[in-house]
């Protein structure tokens, strides 16, 4: 199964969705298919493909401290898994 959700901070949300789906009598293949179609709202950690095989994590939504930390940690894990250099560009955090 492949899903665009990469952050550890999403595990609780996905787990809750799976439990609800099981209670609604969905089958495991149905649940996995549904999870694979999840799309994050714009600016909330979407993976974009850049030049030279680079990956860009779009976290441009006006977030607070915890989402920023979670996003950077997610990017670090992704960079390590892909054996790539990580460059983080951070902007305003107006919800502090």
C-alpha positions as CSV (number, residue, x, y, z in Angstrom):
1,X,0.0,0.0,0.0
2,X,1.2,3.5,-0.8
3,X,-0.2,6.6,0.8
4,X,0.9,10.2,0.6
5,X,0.7,10.4,4.4
6,X,4.3,10.1,5.7
7,X,4.4,11.6,9.2
8,X,4.4,9.8,12.5
9,X,1.9,12.4,13.6
10,X,-0.6,10.9,11.1
11,X,-0.6,7.4,12.6
12,X,-3.2,8.1,15.2
13,X,-5.5,9.6,12.5
14,X,-5.1,6.6,10.2
15,X,-5.5,4.1,13.0
16,X,-8.8,5.8,14.1
17,X,-10.1,5.8,10.5
18,X,-9.3,2.0,10.2
19,X,-11.1,1.3,13.5
20,X,-14.2,3.2,12.3
21,X,-14.1,1.5,8.9
22,X,-13.9,-1.9,10.6
23,X,-16.9,-1.0,12.7
24,X,-18.7,-0.1,9.5
25,X,-18.0,-3.6,8.2
26,X,-15.5,-2.6,5.6
27,X,-13.1,-5.3,4.4
28,X,-9.3,-4.8,4.8
29,X,-8.8,-4.5,1.1
30,X,-11.5,-1.8,0.9
31,X,-9.8,0.0,3.8
32,X,-6.4,-0.1,2.3
33,X,-7.7,1.1,-1.0
34,X,-9.4,4.0,0.7
35,X,-6.2,4.9,2.6
36,X,-4.2,5.0,-0.6
37,X,-6.5,7.7,-2.0
38,X,-6.1,10.1,0.9
39,X,-5.1,13.6,-0.2
40,X,-3.9,16.2,2.3
41,X,-5.2,19.7,2.0
42,X,-2.9,22.1,0.1
43,X,0.1,23.2,2.2
44,X,-0.3,20.5,4.8
45,X,2.6,18.2,4.0
46,X,2.0,17.3,0.3
47,X,4.9,15.7,-1.5
48,X,5.8,17.5,-4.8
49,X,8.4,16.4,-7.3
50,X,11.1,19.0,-8.0
51,X,14.0,19.2,-10.4
52,X,16.9,16.8,-10.4
53,X,14.8,14.1,-8.7
54,X,14.2,16.3,-5.7
55,X,11.2,15.9,-3.4
56,X,9.5,19.0,-1.9
57,X,7.3,18.8,1.1
58,X,4.8,21.6,0.9
59,X,4.1,22.7,4.4
60,X,3.2,26.2,3.5
61,X,0.0,26.4,5.6
62,X,0.3,28.8,8.5
63,X,1.2,26.3,11.1
64,X,2.3,26.3,14.7
65,X,5.3,25.0,16.5
66,X,4.3,21.3,16.8
67,X,3.3,20.8,13.1
68,X,6.6,22.5,12.0
69,X,8.6,20.1,14.2
70,X,6.6,17.1,13.0
71,X,7.2,18.2,9.4
72,X,10.9,18.6,9.8
73,X,11.2,15.2,11.5
74,X,9.2,13.7,8.6
75,X,11.5,15.3,6.1
76,X,14.6,14.0,7.9
77,X,13.3,10.5,7.9
78,X,12.4,10.8,4.2
79,X,15.8,12.2,3.3
80,X,17.5,9.3,5.2
81,X,15.4,6.7,3.6
82,X,16.1,8.1,0.1
83,X,19.8,8.8,1.0
84,X,19.3,12.4,0.0
85,X,20.4,15.8,1.3
86,X,17.8,17.7,3.3
87,X,17.3,21.4,2.8
88,X,14.6,23.0,5.0
89,X,13.2,26.4,4.3
90,X,10.9,27.7,7.0
91,X,8.8,30.8,7.0
92,X,6.5,32.5,9.5
93,X,4.8,30.6,12.3
94,X,2.0,32.9,13.0
95,X,0.1,30.5,15.3
96,X,2.6,30.6,18.1
